[in-house]
Amino acid sequence: MSATQYSDNTSVTALNGAVGVTVHTHPNRMLSVEHVMDELDLEFIDVVELFESGELRGRYFKSSNKYKFHPLAVTFFLDQLEMTTPQESEKQAKTVTRTQFHPKKNPVISNGYEKDNKRFSQPKTEHCAYGEVLPATEVKSTTKLVDEPTVAHIEDKSEKSLLDTVLRNKAIDFEHILNNEITGAILAEGKRNIKIDGTGITGLKLELTKSKRRIIVKSNKNKDHSRCALIDWPLDCPPSLDEVTATLKSYTRIQSELDRKPTTQEFKLQNRVVETLGDVLSVHLAFNISETKGEGSEEYNTIKALIKNHLSKPKEVTLPNGSRKSIVLTKQRLTDFSVATFNAYLKSYAENNGVHDKIVTRIKAAINYCLREGLISHKKSLPYTSATRINKERHVVISNEDMKRIFHHISESASPEFALFLLIEATGHFRTKQTIGLKYSQFDFNNHSVTITPKGGNGYSKPIPLHKEVCKRVYERMTSHREEYGRAEFVFPSTQSKSGHRETFDNEWNALRNIEGFYIINEKGKKEYKYRLHDFRETLVNRLSHMDDQSLAALLGHKSTYTVKRYRKADCLRVRQGSNTAYELLPKPEDAKC
């Protein structure tokens, strides 16, 4: 890696034409904002701005309202950098000039060399991943990517007069903030921000970069360097003055409600319009979970998976009046649900009590957060805060006797299609949706395995070993499909569904449970089934409980062992055997004699 070292801990590197500043630190200490300020010769606000705008790439921890960056190697990619090189006779060192953020002193970080003859422009590329080692890259471009506006570009006399007035007063009138020629000329004069007049808001400023504009409220009173970003826009897609005016009105309202100037986070939160349950969850994730637990935390990922797999998908619900309706929960307005209708929605997950309780818990937490922040009223929250969990762990193992009855039924009475479906389900390797959607291309018939994507796998896939007898049955069905239809894609195809495969075997499965008597009549006179398809997975874990968690996770198609630990349930018989074994290992009275 070729890099210019311009302090003990900092170096400049180039990657595919993009220039980055890499700060190296001791592995046992954090990199503070003050350290970055010293290394990059920046103001505090500039460092925070680099992070908030996404141009500072790295991880950070926020404690005591201070930013701290992850140690080892943090790369800061500075947009639209220029690189110059000194003469051949001088040392081969590179000079980097920041053109987007205003340094404290000299805009050139130069290792003692003056800005010299050769000029190279760096095209913008994708940001490098955190901690990645950057290879050296030769820079050969001789033209600027962005042609900065200058005063000479403004030919209209009135525009020139207006610019002179702005520069003289060090302020721009509100009505001119969307004038790109004027703001571009201000930027060409070396001014990165300028006061906005005509609004009555103290500290209102317009920040300028080559690619975008941003309106902020900045306060420097009593060493209070508070800064609130209100609205920003790219040069080619500006908002209307009415939209900007509405934003300023929202800021004034929020400032009045708080009786102080809000932070950027507070303004963004209080300015959100919360109308649907999707809005509630989005606010909860962005402003509560991300702040308290962190993006990518277990709770964050749980909520994201819940939205992806359940709440954002249509769910058939039987309403209190007996009619049926398909509901996508995230699209429902808060006022769409009464206590009864929300309970009817939850009831559709009654058999899957794990998902049911996750929905209740996460919706309640999101609603309560929005209540505390004053984003919704108590009246709107009532249907959701009154919901209750089932709080019933389900660990049902299908007995050997009942398993024999199931297989006797499918061998005698079931259709070949349902018989194969239940055979694959009974292995316990797959979730029902994975079984129904199986394609022949997922099978490796030579090695007797099936490649599946785990739930929430995001493209990750893994092969699961399958008994050769099951693979043989699937291969025979594939051969039959090819002979009959000339092609074979899905193991359980359907011409009635958009997916191309069957959506359910509920009718056949319910018929089997009814015939074999796998149900009870509860106190309300309603039928409750003894087994569900997911219990085949519970049964697999129980029968192979002697195996380690890693092996069981592989058989279940899980990415980690976390869910396996939840599947495991203490078995009374094994516990008793363990107790007896432990006692037998104790010294006997006769053995204790010395």
Protein Blocks (a to p, Z undefined) as FASTA:
>chain_A
ZZddfbfkbccddeehiacddddddfkbccdfklmmmmnopafklmmmmmmnopagcddd
deehiacddehiacdddehiacddddfklccddddddfkbccfklmbdeehpacdfbdcd
ddddddddehiacdddddfbfbdfbdcddfklpmblklmmmmmmmmmnopacfklmmmmk
lmmmmmmnopabdcdehklpghiacdddfkbccdddddfehhiacdcdfbdcdfklccdf
klmmmmmmmmmmmmmmnopacdfklmmmmmpccfbfklmmmmmmmmmmmmmnoghiaklm
mmmmmmmmmmmpccddddfkopacdddfklpcfklpcfklmmmmmmmmmmmmmlmmmmmm
mmmmmmmmmmmnopacfklmmmmmmpccfkiacdddddfklmmmmmmmmmmmmcfklmmm
mmmmmnomacfklmmmpcfklpcfknopaddddehklopacdddddfklmmmmmmmmmmm
mmmnopafbfbdcfkbmnopafbfklmmmmmmmmnopacddfkopacdfbdfklmmmmmm
mmmmmpcfklmmmmnopablklmmmmpccdfklmmmmmmmmmmmpccfklmpZZ
